[in-house]
Amino acid sequence: MAPLSLQLAVLYAALGAALAAAGLILISFVAFITAREMPPLHRHEKEKFFLNAKGHKEALPGIGDPPTKQLSVVVPSYNEEKRLPVMMDEALGYLEERRRRDPTFTYEVIVVDDGSKDQTSKVAFEYCRRHGSDKVRVITLAKNRGKGGAVKMGVFSSRGEKILMADADGATRFADVEKLEQGLDGLQPWPVEGGAEPCSAVPTAWELEVRPGLCIQEHPPCSAAAWLALREDSQLPAPDDTGVGRTEEVGRPGELPARPPGRRRGVSVLLVMVPGCLPTWGGMAVACGSRAHLQEESVAQRSYFRTLLMYGFHFLVWFLCVRGIRDTQCGFKLLTREAATRTFSSLHVERWAFDVELLYIAQRFRIPVAEVAVAWTEVEGSKLVPFWSWLQMGRDLLLIRLRYATGAWRLGRAGEAD
């Protein structure tokens, strides 16, 4: 007969396992009943408009509209009146210089004031006055939503073929957006929603017919559905009742702002509307700025407690949600328009851990993700409170995993939340 101490040890182990299982079931139940079915994007009345440079109201566009810019920059801001000008000066300086080098390059910067208590909106609006509301727009939220909620509002009000998330503190060198663009290019061919063929499948012949759902990289989307045909001859039919869309020379400002890579000038695009085709924005891909290469230096400068919190958070991210990406929290991320539509339509978390859920959704949809090293500098004034912010993010990570595992949260269809 086993000694009493061994029997007690086995009993305690069994009791501990039972309590742990009961605790997990209880937490899962609480996570399930407290979850929202889909993340609502409720816009307060004043959040449906922005002020142009003259101070007049204009309606904001939607993520489902065809893109009219090559790049949208979304800057979530909360009480950033002091740090925002440095970031905006750097970003707009780079963007204007890039536009001087390439006159076909178009962009917009969207500053989302997340219910600030200081003069963030006023500071941002000065850039709108200086550069014009076509280049700089300010969205002032009626109440604080959290960084994830602010980014989501900006993304769903953007006009770009590619959408860049950039923090208001300017910690990441803005010119490194080119590295993210190279990271996206390295992921081609990009998949498109619904399983259509990738962009690289487009034949090289001058005259061709593209099957439903097939996209041509860097071209604007079909607002409903389309077949695209490229022709060397620019004399194409005018719009009529048969559904033939209007034509413009590739490279001209307007609805067709960019020509496909490798094509010469003068090629025109014919859009034939066909019910049942898939609208596309060039495919889905994500490039994440990463500070992982700076980790050894940061560990040397941080206290043991903060280092322990950092490694603990990274372990939870890897164990519960996202694998293969070392730095999920860098605020410098570039998404294609279709990838942004797909991921943000399912996003639930509106606070600091939204980056993790965003990448979790991307991996669930099998959207390719590139991690790209960027130059980063610590900037004073962070809103993160080390212990409580990490504790909140740890809780959010657990809830993300449990709510998707139990079916309380489901991946939505693109545009459902808009």
N, C-alpha and C positions, 0 to 999 in steps of 0.2 A: 504494500500500500504506500502511495506517495506521501512524503512528509507534509505536514500541515502548511508549512510556509510555501511549498510549491503549489499546493491546492489554492491557497489564498492568492498567489501571484497570477495563476491562471484565471481565477475568478475576477480579479481586478482588471486584467487585460481584456477579458470578455466584456466586463461592465464598461470599460473605457471605450471599446470599439462600438458597443451598442449606443452609448451616449453620443459619440462622434457621428454615428449614422443618423441618430435621431436629430442631432443639431443640424446636419446637412439637409435633412428632409425639411426641417422647420424653416431654415434659411431659404431653401428653394421655394417653399410654399409662400413665404412672405414676399420673395422676389417676384413670384408669379402673380399674386393678387394685387401687388402695388404697381405692376407694370402697365404702361399705356400701350394700346394696340399699335398705333402708328404715331410718329412724332408730328403733332400739328404745327403748321407754320402760320400761326395767327398773326396777321398784321394789324396793328392799331391803325386808325384812320390816317394819322400823320406819317406812318411808316410806308404808305403807298406812294408817297411823292418825295421828290427832292427839290431843292431850290437851285435854279440856274444862276449864272453869274450876275444876273440883274435882280435876283431875289424873287423871281416868279416861280410858282409851283409847276412841276412837270411830272407826269406819271412815270413810275419806274418800269423798266422792262421786266420780262420773266425769263427763267432759264429755258423755257420751251420755245422762245423766239429764236429765229436764225441769228447767228453771231454776226456782228458788224465790225468787230475789232479783232486784231490778232492776239492781243494779250490784255487780260483784266488782272489788276492787282487789288486784292481785298486786304484791307488793313483794319483788324479789330482793335478798338481803342477804348480804354476805360481810365478816366482821369489821367490823360496823357498830354496835357497842355505843355509840359516842359520837355518831354522826350520826343514828341511827334515831329516838331520842326526839323530836327536833325535827320530823322529818317526820311521825311518828305523831300528835303533838299537833296539828299543823296539819290533817292529813287528817281525823282523828276529830272535831276541833272543827267543821270544815266539814260533815262528814256528819251529825253530830248536830243541828247548826243547821238543815240542810236537812230533816231528818226532823221537827223541830219545826214548820217551816213547812208541810210536807206529810206528814201522818201515814201516808199510803199508801206513802211512799218506803221501800224496804228495801235494805240493803247488807251487804256483808261485806268485811273486809280480811284478805288471806292473806299473811302474812310467810313467805317461803321462805328459811330459813337454809341457804346453800350450803356446808355443811361448814366453818363458821367455827371459828377457833381461839380466839376470845374469848367473851364472854358474850352474844352477839347473841340466841340463843334465849331466854335467861333474861330479858333486857330486854324482848323482844317478848311473852313470856308474861305479864308483869305487866299488859300492856294487855288480854290475854285475861281475866285475873282481874277486872280493873276493869270491862270492858264486856260480858263474857260470851263464850262460845265460838261463839255464833250470829253474833256481829258480828266477832270477831277470832279467827283461827286461825293457829297456827304449825306449819309443816312443817319438820322438821329433816332435811336430807339426810345420808345415811351418809358420803358423800364429796363433794368439790368437783366439780361438773359444769361450771361456767362459767355466766355470766349467762344465756345462752340456754337452757341446760338447766334452770336454776332457774325461769325464767319459764314454760317449757313445763310443768314439774311443777305449778306453781301454777295455770296455765290449765286443765290437765286435772283439777284437783281443785276447780274453781270451781262456783258455783251461779247465776251472774248471767246475765241476759238480755244485758247488755253487760259487757265485761271490759276493765278499765283496767290498763295496765302503768305503774307509777310507781317511779322510782328512790328508794332509801333515803336519799339525801343531801338530799332536799327542795329540790333546785335549782329545780324548776319550781313556780310558785304553784299549789297544789292546786285552788283555786277555778276555775282555767281549764279544769277538766273540763267545765264548762258550755259553753265555747267549742267543745270537741271534740264535745259532744252536738249543738250547732248545726251543726257541720260534717257530722256524720252525717246529720242531718235534711235538709241541703242536697243530699245525694246521692240522695234518694229519687226514684223508686221503686227500692228495693234489689232486685237480682237474687237468686233463690234457687237452690240447688243442683239440677241436673237440668233447668234451663230452664223451671221453672214460672213462671206469671205473677207479676208483682210485686204488692206490697201495694196500690198505688194502683188496681188493677183491681177491688177489692171494690166492688160496687154500694152505693148509699146507701140502698136500701130496707130497712125494718126486718126483713122476712122474706125470706130468700134461701138459696140452696144454693151452697156453694163447691165448685168442682171439685177433684179430687185434686191435691195439691201446692200449692194456693193458700194463702197465709198471710195472717193478719190481724195487722197491726203491733202489737207490744207484748203479744201474747197468748202464753201458754206453748205449747210444742210438743205435738204428739200423740206419745206415746211410741213408737208404731210407725207408724201412718198414720191419717188421719182425714178425714172431711168435717166441716166446721163449719157450723152453721146458727145465725143470730142471730134471736131472736124477742122481740117486745115482751112477750109473755106469759111470766112466770117459772114457770108451772106446767108443767114439763116431765117426761117420763117418768122413773121411777126406774130404776137399773141392773137389767138382767135378762140372760137367756141369749142374747138376740139381739145383744148387743154394744153396746147403747146405754150410753154412759158416764155417770158421775154429773154432776150439775149443781150449780153454786154461783152465787150472785148476784155479778155483776162488782163488784170492789172489796173483797170480803171477803178476809181473810187465808186463805191456803191454796193450793190448786193453781191458782187463777185470780186472781192478785194485781192485775192491771191491766185496766181497760176500754179498748177501742179508742178512739183519738182521735176526737172529734166525736160520740161516742155518749153518751146520757144514762144516769144511774144506773138500775139495776133491770133492765137487759138481761141475759139469761142466755145461756149458751153450751151447746149440745148437741153432744157428740162421738159420732160414729158410726164405729166402727172398720171400716175397709175395707182388705183386703190389697192391697198394691201401690202405695199412695199414698206420697208423699215426706214424711218428718218435716221440719219447718222450725222455725226459731227467729226468724222475722221477717225473714229475708233477710240478705245479706252486704254489709258495708261496713266501711271502716277510716278512722279519722281520726288523723292524725299531728301531734303537737305539733311546732312548728318554731322554730328559733332563727335562721333565715336572715336575718330582719330585723335581727339584732344583729351580723351578720358584719363590717360596717365598723368598729364599735367594738371587736370582738374582735381584728381584724387590727392595729388601732392599739396594742393592749396586749400583743401577742405578739411573740416574737422572730422574725427573718426565717426561721430554720430551722423553727420550729413552723408558721409561716404557709405555708411551702413544703410541708411535710408535709400540712397541711390541704387545700390546693388540689390536691395530687397525689392524695390519697385521694378527693376529690370527683370528680376526672376519671376515676379508675378505676371508681368507682361508676357514673357516667354511661356510660362506654364499655363496661363489661362486663355490668352487671346492671340497674340501675334508672334510668329516665329520667322526667323530669317532676316529681321530688321533690327539692328542694334540700337538705333536711336529713333524712337517713335515720337518724341516730344519736341523736336526742333520745329519751330513755327514757320519754316521756309519750305513749302511744298508746292509743286506744280502738277496740275491735273489737266487732261484734255477735257473739253466741254462735256463729252458723253460720259467720261468717268466721273466727273463732278456731279452730273445729273443722277447717275446711277447710285453713287455712294451717299450723297447728301439727302436723297429722297428716303433713305432708310435710317438716317442718323437719329438717335434718341438722346444721347448724352450731350448736354449743353455746357458743361463745365470743363475743367482742365483735362479730363481723361477722354475728351471727344476724339483726339488724334488716334488713340488706340482703337476705339470703335470704328473710326473711319477706315483704318488699315485692315481691321478684322473683316469689315464688310467687303473691302476690295479683294482680300484673299478668298473670301467665300464666293465671290463672283468670278474668281480666277482672272482678275484684272492684273496684268503684269506691273510690278513695282520695282523701281530702281532706287538704291540708296547711294547718294552722291555726297562726297565730302565737300564741305563749304567752310569758308573762313568765318569765324565766330569770335566775338569779344564780349566779355561780361560787362553789362551796363547796369549801373545803380538804379534803384527804383522799382525792382521786381515786385509784383503783387502777390507772389507766392510766399506763404508763411510755411517754413520748412516742415514742421511736424504735422500741423493740422491739414495742410494741403496734400501732403503725401498720404495721410490717413484717409482723406476724402477720396483721393484717386485710387487707393487700394480697395476701398469699398466699392467704387464704381467698376473697377476691373472684375471683381467677384460677381457683381450684379450683371454686368455685360455677359459674362460666360453663362451664368445660371439662367438668365432670361431667354437667351437664344436656345440654350439646351432644353429648357422646359417648353419652348414654343410660345412663351409669353410675348416675345418679340420675333417678328418674321421679317425677312428681307422684302422690302416693298418694290413695286414697279416704278420705273423712272417717271418722275413728274407727279407722283401721287401726293406728295407733301406740298407741292406748289399750289 
